[in-house]
Amino acid sequence: EVNVISEAIYRSLDLTQWEPCPFWLHMADTHFVRPLSLIQKLDFVLGSHTLTISAMVLRLDAPGAYPMLLGRPWLRNVNTSSTT
């Protein structure tokens, strides 16, 4: 239940406001990863909306890895809901 950005995107944005991440993430493939950093207030534009999120910075070495993964915190922030 986190938002994730890749280390490459983090470096390209030249971000200066970050903090050490005090915990490990349990990934879907069952291994644990320690985020490189935690960014509390990251502004980005999605369509015509400017949003602010918190995100974990991960080293994503896999070919074709997504540069950003928006999770449940983002869904709550934009007030989405699912109907079945």
Summary of the structure (lengths in Angstrom):
residues: 84
radius of gyration: 13.4
end to end distance: 21.1
largest distance: 41.8
contacts: 173
relative contact order: 0.31
helix: 14%
strand: 36%
